[in-house]
């Protein structure tokens, strides 16, 4: 069986949960079945050095720079064009995104270069999208509704998030899947075995709580 090329997309590899989940997917995808590639808007971030060496990385700002015009939507349209170009250049078979900002980009790009798309919703939209200070929020919500309804699969990290996302965006039930977050037990154990830095050493008269 020929391995399928998969392009995973996120804004930047900072230290958030979505970034960690995407990075772990890059590390653990079965290379006999999938050939993963990474697309980011900006280079760098706390997790940048952990990207596997066999994963090609496409960085929007390095490929295209920043748009010189600042009128509304210019940056978004530039990302959509570039993402579609990468889909074509790399003969991508499947695209996967986390965070709704990247869903807006990948949805537009896959209309230009048709490619099956998996988009992940990681939290209740009412406590995520509606609490962020988004410019043109009503318009973006309409775009997201269309984007999720056009995806081959919309994955959510729990059944509860799936129900709320389906209600909020009107996503057909047959498009929804639950894809629980996973964790690297060996990495966690390795970090736990390391000695604590001196500033965290036990001191009399001090009570510490870790969460």
C-alpha positions as YAML, in Angstrom:
chain: A
units: angstrom
residues:
- id: 1
  name: UNK
  ca: [0.00, 0.00, 0.00]
- id: 2
  name: UNK
  ca: [1.35, 3.43, -0.94]
- id: 3
  name: UNK
  ca: [1.76, 5.77, 2.04]
- id: 4
  name: UNK
  ca: [-0.56, 8.79, 1.98]
- id: 5
  name: UNK
  ca: [0.86, 12.29, 2.33]
- id: 6
  name: UNK
  ca: [-0.74, 14.14, 5.24]
- id: 7
  name: UNK
  ca: [-0.30, 17.86, 5.87]
- id: 8
  name: UNK
  ca: [-0.83, 18.90, 9.51]
- id: 9
  name: UNK
  ca: [-1.45, 22.59, 10.11]
- id: 10
  name: UNK
  ca: [-1.27, 24.97, 13.06]
- id: 11
  name: UNK
  ca: [-0.34, 28.60, 13.58]
- id: 12
  name: UNK
  ca: [2.85, 28.15, 15.60]
- id: 13
  name: UNK
  ca: [4.48, 25.47, 17.75]
- id: 14
  name: UNK
  ca: [4.09, 27.27, 21.05]
- id: 15
  name: UNK
  ca: [3.59, 25.28, 24.24]
- id: 16
  name: UNK
  ca: [-0.18, 24.84, 24.16]
- id: 17
  name: UNK
  ca: [-2.21, 21.65, 24.28]
- id: 18
  name: UNK
  ca: [-3.20, 21.66, 20.60]
- id: 19
  name: UNK
  ca: [0.42, 22.21, 19.61]
- id: 20
  name: UNK
  ca: [1.56, 19.31, 21.79]
- id: 21
  name: UNK
  ca: [-1.13, 16.99, 20.39]
- id: 22
  name: UNK
  ca: [-0.19, 17.85, 16.81]
- id: 23
  name: UNK
  ca: [3.49, 17.32, 17.55]
- id: 24
  name: UNK
  ca: [2.81, 13.89, 19.06]
- id: 25
  name: UNK
  ca: [0.84, 12.96, 15.94]
- id: 26
  name: UNK
  ca: [3.85, 13.93, 13.82]
- id: 27
  name: UNK
  ca: [6.05, 11.69, 15.95]
- id: 28
  name: UNK
  ca: [3.83, 8.63, 16.09]
- id: 29
  name: UNK
  ca: [2.06, 8.36, 12.74]
- id: 30
  name: UNK
  ca: [2.89, 5.01, 11.12]
- id: 31
  name: UNK
  ca: [5.37, 5.91, 8.38]
- id: 32
  name: UNK
  ca: [4.42, 2.80, 6.40]
- id: 33
  name: UNK
  ca: [0.91, 4.26, 5.99]
- id: 34
  name: UNK
  ca: [1.37, 8.03, 6.26]
- id: 35
  name: UNK
  ca: [4.05, 10.54, 5.29]
- id: 36
  name: UNK
  ca: [3.42, 13.55, 7.57]
- id: 37
  name: UNK
  ca: [4.34, 17.14, 6.73]
- id: 38
  name: UNK
  ca: [3.89, 20.28, 8.81]
- id: 39
  name: UNK
  ca: [2.54, 23.69, 7.87]
- id: 40
  name: UNK
  ca: [2.87, 26.65, 10.25]
- id: 41
  name: UNK
  ca: [2.22, 30.34, 9.83]
- id: 42
  name: UNK
  ca: [5.17, 31.42, 11.98]
- id: 43
  name: UNK
  ca: [8.45, 29.61, 12.76]
- id: 44
  name: UNK
  ca: [9.74, 28.98, 16.26]
- id: 45
  name: UNK
  ca: [7.95, 28.32, 19.53]
- id: 46
  name: UNK
  ca: [8.75, 26.20, 22.58]
- id: 47
  name: UNK
  ca: [8.14, 22.93, 20.70]
- id: 48
  name: UNK
  ca: [9.93, 23.85, 17.47]
- id: 49
  name: UNK
  ca: [13.02, 21.76, 18.18]
- id: 50
  name: UNK
  ca: [10.92, 18.65, 18.82]
- id: 51
  name: UNK
  ca: [9.64, 18.33, 15.24]
- id: 52
  name: UNK
  ca: [10.87, 14.96, 13.87]
- id: 53
  name: UNK
  ca: [13.76, 15.36, 11.44]
- id: 54
  name: UNK
  ca: [11.98, 13.35, 8.73]
- id: 55
  name: UNK
  ca: [9.02, 15.78, 8.60]
- id: 56
  name: UNK
  ca: [9.15, 18.48, 5.88]
- id: 57
  name: UNK
  ca: [8.14, 21.87, 7.31]
- id: 58
  name: UNK
  ca: [6.45, 24.66, 5.34]
- id: 59
  name: UNK
  ca: [6.48, 28.11, 6.97]
- id: 60
  name: UNK
  ca: [4.11, 30.71, 5.53]
- id: 61
  name: UNK
  ca: [6.13, 33.78, 6.53]
- id: 62
  name: UNK
  ca: [9.29, 32.27, 5.03]
- id: 63
  name: UNK
  ca: [7.56, 31.32, 1.80]
- id: 64
  name: UNK
  ca: [5.54, 34.50, 1.33]
- id: 65
  name: UNK
  ca: [6.62, 37.08, 3.88]
- id: 66
  name: UNK
  ca: [3.96, 39.34, 5.38]
- id: 67
  name: UNK
  ca: [1.41, 41.03, 3.08]
- id: 68
  name: UNK
  ca: [2.28, 44.66, 2.41]
- id: 69
  name: UNK
  ca: [-1.36, 45.68, 2.25]
- id: 70
  name: UNK
  ca: [-3.21, 45.84, 5.53]
- id: 71
  name: UNK
  ca: [-6.80, 45.89, 4.29]
- id: 72
  name: UNK
  ca: [-9.16, 43.40, 5.99]
- id: 73
  name: UNK
  ca: [-8.68, 39.80, 4.91]
- id: 74
  name: UNK
  ca: [-5.38, 40.27, 3.05]
- id: 75
  name: UNK
  ca: [-3.37, 38.12, 5.46]
- id: 76
  name: UNK
  ca: [-6.01, 35.39, 5.46]
- id: 77
  name: UNK
  ca: [-6.26, 35.27, 1.68]
- id: 78
  name: UNK
  ca: [-2.49, 35.07, 1.39]
- id: 79
  name: UNK
  ca: [-2.42, 32.08, 3.76]
- id: 80
  name: UNK
  ca: [-5.20, 30.36, 1.83]
- id: 81
  name: UNK
  ca: [-3.35, 30.78, -1.48]
- id: 82
  name: UNK
  ca: [-0.10, 29.50, -0.01]
- id: 83
  name: UNK
  ca: [-1.69, 26.53, 1.71]
- id: 84
  name: UNK
  ca: [-3.40, 25.54, -1.53]
- id: 85
  name: UNK
  ca: [-0.03, 25.85, -3.28]
- id: 86
  name: UNK
  ca: [1.59, 23.48, -0.78]
- id: 87
  name: UNK
  ca: [-1.26, 20.98, -1.24]
- id: 88
  name: UNK
  ca: [-0.54, 21.00, -4.97]
- id: 89
  name: UNK
  ca: [3.26, 21.13, -4.81]
- id: 90
  name: UNK
  ca: [3.50, 18.23, -2.36]
- id: 91
  name: UNK
  ca: [0.64, 16.13, -3.79]
- id: 92
  name: UNK
  ca: [-1.04, 16.04, -0.39]
- id: 93
  name: UNK
  ca: [-3.70, 13.34, 0.09]
- id: 94
  name: UNK
  ca: [-5.17, 14.53, 3.39]
- id: 95
  name: UNK
  ca: [-5.02, 17.72, 5.46]
- id: 96
  name: UNK
  ca: [-5.50, 17.98, 9.23]
- id: 97
  name: UNK
  ca: [-5.84, 21.15, 11.29]
- id: 98
  name: UNK
  ca: [-6.24, 22.11, 14.94]
- id: 99
  name: UNK
  ca: [-7.60, 25.48, 16.18]
- id: 100
  name: UNK
  ca: [-10.37, 27.29, 14.37]
- id: 101
  name: UNK
  ca: [-7.98, 29.90, 12.94]
- id: 102
  name: UNK
  ca: [-6.25, 27.20, 10.90]
- id: 103
  name: UNK
  ca: [-9.61, 25.66, 9.96]
- id: 104
  name: UNK
  ca: [-10.48, 28.93, 8.22]
- id: 105
  name: UNK
  ca: [-7.25, 28.68, 6.23]
- id: 106
  name: UNK
  ca: [-7.44, 25.00, 5.32]
- id: 107
  name: UNK
  ca: [-11.12, 25.23, 4.37]
- id: 108
  name: UNK
  ca: [-10.43, 28.00, 1.88]
- id: 109
  name: UNK
  ca: [-7.39, 26.20, 0.51]
- id: 110
  name: UNK
  ca: [-9.19, 22.90, -0.04]
- id: 111
  name: UNK
  ca: [-11.80, 24.70, -2.11]
- id: 112
  name: UNK
  ca: [-8.99, 25.83, -4.39]
- id: 113
  name: UNK
  ca: [-7.22, 22.48, -4.43]
- id: 114
  name: UNK
  ca: [-9.76, 19.79, -3.45]
- id: 115
  name: UNK
  ca: [-8.28, 17.63, -0.68]
- id: 116
  name: UNK
  ca: [-10.00, 15.59, 2.05]
- id: 117
  name: UNK
  ca: [-9.88, 17.54, 5.30]
- id: 118
  name: UNK
  ca: [-10.02, 16.62, 9.00]
- id: 119
  name: UNK
  ca: [-10.63, 19.59, 11.31]
- id: 120
  name: UNK
  ca: [-10.35, 19.28, 15.09]
- id: 121
  name: UNK
  ca: [-12.45, 21.21, 17.62]
- id: 122
  name: UNK
  ca: [-10.81, 21.18, 21.04]
- id: 123
  name: UNK
  ca: [-13.29, 23.05, 23.25]
- id: 124
  name: UNK
  ca: [-16.89, 24.18, 23.52]
- id: 125
  name: UNK
  ca: [-17.28, 26.98, 20.91]
- id: 126
  name: UNK
  ca: [-19.31, 29.08, 23.33]
- id: 127
  name: UNK
  ca: [-16.39, 29.19, 25.77]
- id: 128
  name: UNK
  ca: [-13.73, 29.45, 23.04]
- id: 129
  name: UNK
  ca: [-14.77, 31.38, 19.95]
- id: 130
  name: UNK
  ca: [-17.28, 33.64, 21.71]
- id: 131
  name: UNK
  ca: [-14.88, 34.62, 24.50]
- id: 132
  name: UNK
  ca: [-12.04, 35.60, 22.14]
- id: 133
  name: UNK
  ca: [-11.96, 39.17, 20.92]
- id: 134
  name: UNK
  ca: [-12.31, 38.34, 17.23]
- id: 135
  name: UNK
  ca: [-12.60, 41.03, 14.59]
- id: 136
  name: UNK
  ca: [-15.65, 40.48, 12.39]
- id: 137
  name: UNK
  ca: [-16.79, 37.68, 14.74]
- id: 138
  name: UNK
  ca: [-20.29, 37.16, 13.18]
- id: 139
  name: UNK
  ca: [-18.76, 36.82, 9.71]
- id: 140
  name: UNK
  ca: [-16.08, 34.43, 10.96]
- id: 141
  name: UNK
  ca: [-18.69, 32.30, 12.68]
- id: 142
  name: UNK
  ca: [-20.54, 31.94, 9.36]
- id: 143
  name: UNK
  ca: [-17.28, 30.98, 7.64]
- id: 144
  name: UNK
  ca: [-16.51, 28.43, 10.36]
- id: 145
  name: UNK
  ca: [-19.99, 26.95, 10.11]
- id: 146
  name: UNK
  ca: [-19.50, 26.42, 6.41]
- id: 147
  name: UNK
  ca: [-15.93, 25.15, 6.91]
- id: 148
  name: UNK
  ca: [-16.91, 22.49, 9.44]
- id: 149
  name: UNK
  ca: [-19.91, 21.35, 7.42]
- id: 150
  name: UNK
  ca: [-17.69, 20.90, 4.35]
- id: 151
  name: UNK
  ca: [-15.00, 18.87, 6.15]
- id: 152
  name: UNK
  ca: [-14.89, 15.12, 5.57]
- id: 153
  name: UNK
  ca: [-14.44, 14.62, 9.32]
- id: 154
  name: UNK
  ca: [-14.83, 16.98, 12.27]
- id: 155
  name: UNK
  ca: [-13.02, 15.46, 15.25]
- id: 156
  name: UNK
  ca: [-13.67, 16.64, 18.79]
- id: 157
  name: UNK
  ca: [-11.71, 15.78, 21.92]
- id: 158
  name: UNK
  ca: [-14.76, 14.56, 23.89]
- id: 159
  name: UNK
  ca: [-18.37, 13.61, 23.29]
- id: 160
  name: UNK
  ca: [-19.52, 16.68, 25.21]
- id: 161
  name: UNK
  ca: [-17.50, 19.03, 23.02]
- id: 162
  name: UNK
  ca: [-18.85, 17.16, 19.99]
- id: 163
  name: UNK
  ca: [-22.47, 17.74, 21.00]
- id: 164
  name: UNK
  ca: [-21.91, 21.41, 21.68]
- id: 165
  name: UNK
  ca: [-19.96, 21.95, 18.44]
- id: 166
  name: UNK
  ca: [-22.63, 20.15, 16.41]
- id: 167
  name: UNK
  ca: [-25.33, 22.39, 17.90]
- id: 168
  name: UNK
  ca: [-23.31, 25.60, 17.56]
- id: 169
  name: UNK
  ca: [-22.18, 25.10, 13.97]
- id: 170
  name: UNK
  ca: [-24.95, 22.83, 12.68]
- id: 171
  name: UNK
  ca: [-22.56, 20.01, 11.78]
- id: 172
  name: UNK
  ca: [-24.22, 16.83, 10.43]
- id: 173
  name: UNK
  ca: [-23.81, 13.96, 12.95]
- id: 174
  name: UNK
  ca: [-22.34, 11.61, 10.33]
- id: 175
  name: UNK
  ca: [-19.37, 13.97, 9.96]
- id: 176
  name: UNK
  ca: [-18.53, 13.95, 13.68]
- id: 177
  name: UNK
  ca: [-15.96, 11.74, 15.40]
- id: 178
  name: UNK
  ca: [-14.57, 11.71, 18.94]
- id: 179
  name: UNK
  ca: [-10.77, 11.69, 18.98]
- id: 180
  name: UNK
  ca: [-9.52, 11.78, 22.56]
- id: 181
  name: UNK
  ca: [-6.30, 13.57, 23.41]
- id: 182
  name: UNK
  ca: [-3.41, 11.19, 23.94]
- id: 183
  name: UNK
  ca: [-0.25, 11.47, 25.99]
- id: 184
  name: UNK
  ca: [3.28, 10.12, 25.89]
- id: 185
  name: UNK
  ca: [3.59, 8.14, 29.15]
- id: 186
  name: UNK
  ca: [7.29, 7.45, 28.66]
- id: 187
  name: UNK
  ca: [8.07, 11.15, 28.21]
- id: 188
  name: UNK
  ca: [6.03, 12.09, 31.27]
- id: 189
  name: UNK
  ca: [7.81, 9.46, 33.37]
- id: 190
  name: UNK
  ca: [11.20, 10.62, 32.10]
- id: 191
  name: UNK
  ca: [10.44, 14.21, 33.10]
- id: 192
  name: UNK
  ca: [9.09, 13.07, 36.47]
- id: 193
  name: UNK
  ca: [12.34, 11.21, 37.21]
- id: 194
  name: UNK
  ca: [14.46, 14.32, 36.80]
- id: 195
  name: UNK
  ca: [15.55, 16.07, 40.01]
- id: 196
  name: UNK
  ca: [13.68, 19.25, 40.84]
- id: 197
  name: UNK
  ca: [15.43, 22.56, 40.18]
- id: 198
  name: UNK
  ca: [16.89, 24.15, 43.30]
- id: 199
  name: UNK
  ca: [14.20, 26.83, 43.45]
- id: 200
  name: UNK
  ca: [11.60, 24.09, 43.99]
- id: 201
  name: UNK
  ca: [13.51, 22.30, 46.74]
- id: 202
  name: UNK
  ca: [11.53, 21.65, 49.90]
- id: 203
  name: UNK
  ca: [11.83, 24.43, 52.45]
- id: 204
  name: UNK
  ca: [10.56, 24.55, 55.98]
- id: 205
  name: UNK
  ca: [7.59, 26.80, 56.53]
- id: 206
  name: UNK
  ca: [6.52, 26.82, 52.87]
- id: 207
  name: UNK
  ca: [3.55, 24.92, 51.48]
- id: 208
  name: UNK
  ca: [3.55, 24.29, 47.71]
- id: 209
  name: UNK
  ca: [0.72, 23.15, 45.46]
- id: 210
  name: UNK
  ca: [1.19, 21.81, 41.93]
- id: 211
  name: UNK
  ca: [-1.63, 21.40, 39.42]
...
